[in-house]
């Protein structure tokens, strides 16, 4: 399988990430305590925002359920808040309603390239 270079070498877990040690330490602590709050990661392209959230997700979910637990919304592909609402609603309505008191059973939605005008 021919993957783009950025995907082929993307970090697979938080320990694979370099830099931002204070941020990674905080995220690790949240995950160790089974409490991952809503996060807002921002910065210029190439600083590891997407890699960080995907590394968290790969640590939380097995490869078998990863795709059903992680939803990517990309503003360059999907325009407007209505599209975002529809995608999130559609995904959450298709998700089995077995909720437990463990954040690992909750889904991750991450949004890329959103702007406020």
Backbone as numpy.savetxt, mean C-alpha at the origin, in Angstrom:
# Nx Ny Nz CAx CAy CAz Cx Cy Cz
9.57 -14.31 -17.15 8.72 -13.13 -17.15 9.62 -11.89 -17.15
9.36 -10.96 -18.07 10.14 -9.73 -18.16 9.46 -8.63 -17.39
10.00 -8.32 -16.23 9.48 -7.23 -15.41 10.28 -5.97 -15.67
9.65 -4.80 -15.52 10.45 -3.57 -15.56 11.49 -3.60 -14.44
12.62 -2.96 -14.68 13.73 -2.95 -13.72 13.25 -2.53 -12.33
12.43 -1.48 -12.27 11.97 -0.95 -10.99 11.16 -1.99 -10.22
10.41 -2.83 -10.91 9.64 -3.88 -10.24 10.51 -5.07 -9.88
11.43 -5.41 -10.76 12.31 -6.56 -10.53 13.14 -6.38 -9.26
13.60 -5.17 -9.02 14.47 -4.90 -7.87 13.79 -4.15 -6.75
12.47 -4.06 -6.77 11.74 -3.37 -5.71 11.92 -4.13 -4.40
12.15 -3.44 -3.28 12.29 -4.11 -1.98 11.05 -4.96 -1.65
11.28 -6.12 -1.07 10.20 -7.05 -0.76 9.72 -6.95 0.68
10.52 -6.36 1.55 10.12 -6.19 2.96 10.75 -4.90 3.47
10.31 -4.47 4.63 10.82 -3.21 5.19 12.32 -3.25 5.41
12.86 -4.41 5.74 14.31 -4.51 5.97 15.12 -4.30 4.70
14.50 -4.47 3.54 15.19 -4.26 2.26 15.30 -2.79 1.90
14.50 -1.95 2.52 14.51 -0.51 2.22 15.72 0.15 2.87
16.26 1.15 2.20 17.36 1.91 2.78 16.90 3.35 2.97
17.57 4.04 3.90 17.26 5.43 4.19 15.96 5.55 5.00
15.60 6.73 5.35 14.38 7.03 6.10 14.24 6.13 7.34
15.32 5.88 8.04 15.29 4.94 9.16 14.28 5.32 10.24
14.13 6.62 10.50 13.17 7.03 11.53 11.74 6.68 11.12
11.43 6.86 9.84 10.09 6.52 9.35 9.88 5.00 9.39
10.87 4.26 8.91 10.77 2.79 8.90 10.65 2.23 10.32
11.37 2.83 11.25 11.30 2.38 12.65 9.88 2.57 13.19
9.26 3.70 12.86 7.90 3.97 13.31 6.92 2.99 12.68
7.04 2.75 11.39 6.14 1.82 10.70 6.32 0.41 11.26
7.57 -0.01 11.49 7.81 -1.34 12.08 7.15 -1.47 13.45
7.26 -0.41 14.25 6.65 -0.43 15.58 5.13 -0.59 15.47
4.51 0.17 14.57 3.07 0.04 14.35 2.71 -1.39 13.97
3.46 -1.97 13.04 3.16 -3.32 12.57 3.38 -4.35 13.68
4.42 -4.17 14.48 4.68 -5.09 15.59 3.56 -5.04 16.63
2.95 -3.86 16.78 1.86 -3.68 17.73 0.50 -4.01 17.12
0.49 -4.51 15.88 -0.76 -4.80 15.15 -1.66 -3.57 15.09
-1.05 -2.43 14.82 -1.80 -1.18 14.72 -1.17 -0.33 13.63
-1.64 -0.48 12.40 -1.13 0.33 11.30 -2.18 1.38 10.97
-1.96 2.64 11.37 -2.96 3.68 11.14 -2.95 4.13 9.67
-3.88 5.00 9.34 -3.85 5.61 8.01 -2.54 6.37 7.88
-1.90 6.24 6.73 -0.62 6.90 6.50 -0.71 7.81 5.29
0.00 8.91 5.33 0.12 9.79 4.18 1.61 9.94 3.91
2.07 9.35 2.82 3.47 9.45 2.43 3.56 10.42 1.26
4.43 11.39 1.34 4.55 12.35 0.25 6.02 12.66 0.03
6.31 13.13 -1.16 7.67 13.49 -1.51 7.87 13.38 -3.01
9.05 13.77 -3.46 9.31 13.73 -4.90 9.40 12.29 -5.42
9.30 12.12 -6.74 9.40 10.78 -7.32 10.73 10.10 -6.95
10.66 8.80 -6.72 11.87 8.04 -6.46 12.34 8.01 -5.02
11.51 8.50 -4.09 11.95 8.54 -2.69 11.49 7.33 -1.89
10.75 6.41 -2.51 10.39 5.17 -1.83 9.00 5.10 -1.24
8.12 6.00 -1.63 6.77 5.98 -1.07 6.03 4.69 -1.43
5.98 4.39 -2.71 5.29 3.18 -3.17 6.01 1.93 -2.66
7.32 1.92 -2.72 8.08 0.75 -2.24 7.84 0.50 -0.77
7.72 1.56 0.02 7.47 1.40 1.45 6.11 0.76 1.70
5.07 1.25 1.05 3.73 0.72 1.29 3.61 -0.70 0.76
4.24 -0.99 -0.37 4.19 -2.36 -0.90 5.00 -3.32 -0.04
6.10 -2.86 0.53 6.88 -3.71 1.44 6.05 -4.04 2.69
5.32 -3.07 3.21 4.42 -3.33 4.35 3.39 -4.39 3.96
2.77 -4.20 2.81 1.73 -5.12 2.37 2.28 -6.52 2.16
3.47 -6.64 1.62 4.07 -7.96 1.38 4.42 -8.65 2.69
4.69 -7.88 3.72 4.93 -8.48 5.04 3.63 -8.89 5.71
2.56 -8.17 5.42 1.28 -8.46 6.04 0.55 -9.63 5.39
0.62 -9.72 4.07 -0.21 -10.67 3.34 0.63 -11.71 2.60
0.12 -12.91 2.53 0.78 -13.96 1.77 0.61 -13.66 0.27
1.48 -14.20 -0.56 1.33 -13.97 -2.01 -0.03 -14.41 -2.54
-0.62 -15.41 -1.92 -1.90 -15.93 -2.38 -3.03 -14.88 -2.25
-3.01 -14.08 -1.20 -4.09 -13.11 -0.98 -3.67 -11.67 -1.24
-2.40 -11.45 -1.58 -1.89 -10.09 -1.75 -2.76 -9.26 -2.70
-3.03 -9.78 -3.90 -3.77 -9.01 -4.91 -5.21 -8.70 -4.49
-5.79 -9.53 -3.65 -7.15 -9.24 -3.22 -7.19 -8.30 -2.01
-6.05 -8.07 -1.39 -6.00 -7.22 -0.20 -5.41 -5.83 -0.46
-4.82 -5.62 -1.62 -4.16 -4.35 -1.93 -4.78 -3.76 -3.20
-5.21 -2.52 -3.11 -5.80 -1.82 -4.24 -4.97 -0.57 -4.55
-4.49 -0.47 -5.78 -3.74 0.71 -6.21 -4.65 1.60 -7.03
-4.70 2.87 -6.68 -5.42 3.88 -7.46 -4.38 4.86 -7.97
-4.32 5.02 -9.28 -3.34 5.91 -9.88 -4.07 7.05 -10.57
-3.81 8.27 -10.13 -4.51 9.44 -10.67 -4.18 9.68 -12.13
-3.02 9.18 -12.60 -2.75 9.36 -14.02 -3.64 8.47 -14.87
-4.15 7.39 -14.29 -5.06 6.50 -15.01 -6.52 6.85 -14.74
-6.82 7.16 -13.49 -8.20 7.37 -13.05 -8.38 8.82 -12.64
-9.22 9.52 -13.32 -9.41 10.94 -13.02 -10.68 11.17 -12.22
-10.59 12.05 -11.24 -11.76 12.50 -10.51 -12.10 11.70 -9.27
-12.67 12.38 -8.32 -13.04 11.76 -7.05 -14.13 10.71 -7.23
-15.00 10.90 -8.22 -16.05 9.92 -8.49 -15.48 8.57 -8.87
-14.43 8.58 -9.69 -13.78 7.32 -10.10 -13.16 6.66 -8.88
-12.51 7.45 -8.04 -11.88 6.91 -6.83 -12.94 6.29 -5.92
-14.02 7.02 -5.67 -15.10 6.49 -4.83 -15.67 5.20 -5.40
-15.91 5.18 -6.70 -16.48 3.99 -7.33 -15.55 2.79 -7.22
-14.26 3.00 -7.45 -13.29 1.89 -7.37 -13.21 1.34 -5.95
-13.10 2.24 -4.98 -12.99 1.78 -3.58 -14.27 1.08 -3.16
-15.42 1.64 -3.49 -16.69 1.02 -3.14 -16.83 -0.34 -3.79
-16.50 -0.43 -5.08 -16.60 -1.70 -5.80 -15.69 -2.75 -5.15
-14.46 -2.37 -4.83 -13.52 -3.32 -4.23 -13.98 -3.77 -2.85
-14.45 -2.82 -2.04 -14.87 -3.20 -0.68 -16.16 -3.98 -0.68
-17.04 -3.73 -1.63 -18.28 -4.51 -1.72 -18.01 -5.93 -2.17
-16.93 -6.14 -2.93 -16.61 -7.49 -3.40 -15.83 -8.27 -2.35
-15.41 -7.60 -1.29 -14.61 -8.23 -0.25 -15.51 -8.92 0.76
-15.18 -10.11 1.08 -15.93 -10.88 2.06 -15.95 -10.12 3.39
-17.07 -10.08 4.02 -17.24 -9.28 5.23 -16.87 -10.05 6.50
-15.73 -10.70 6.49 -15.24 -11.37 7.70 -14.22 -10.46 8.36
-14.66 -9.66 9.29 -13.76 -8.72 9.96 -13.35 -9.29 11.31
-12.08 -9.19 11.59 -11.53 -9.67 12.85 -10.87 -8.49 13.56
-10.47 -8.70 14.78 -9.80 -7.64 15.54 -8.31 -7.68 15.26
-7.94 -7.80 14.02 -6.54 -7.86 13.62 -6.41 -7.06 12.34
-5.54 -6.05 12.35 -5.45 -5.18 11.18 -4.95 -5.92 9.95
-4.37 -7.09 10.10 -3.88 -7.85 8.95 -5.03 -8.34 8.07
-6.23 -8.32 8.57 -7.39 -8.73 7.79 -8.06 -7.55 7.09
-7.50 -6.37 7.22 -8.04 -5.20 6.55 -7.28 -4.95 5.27
-7.91 -4.29 4.34 -7.31 -4.05 3.04 -6.50 -2.77 3.01
-5.54 -2.73 2.11 -4.72 -1.54 1.90 -5.12 -0.91 0.58
-5.43 0.38 0.62 -5.69 1.15 -0.60 -4.61 2.21 -0.64
-3.87 2.26 -1.73 -2.87 3.32 -1.84 -3.07 4.06 -3.15
-2.92 5.38 -3.05 -3.19 6.26 -4.18 -1.90 6.92 -4.62
-1.68 6.97 -5.92 -0.49 7.54 -6.50 -0.82 8.79 -7.30
0.05 9.77 -7.23 0.00 10.95 -8.10 -1.29 11.74 -7.99
-1.76 11.94 -6.78 -2.95 12.76 -6.59 -2.55 14.21 -6.38
-3.34 15.12 -6.90 -3.08 16.55 -6.78 -4.32 17.24 -6.26
-4.11 18.36 -5.63 -5.23 19.20 -5.18 -5.18 20.48 -5.99
-6.24 20.78 -6.68 -6.29 22.00 -7.51 -7.22 22.99 -6.92
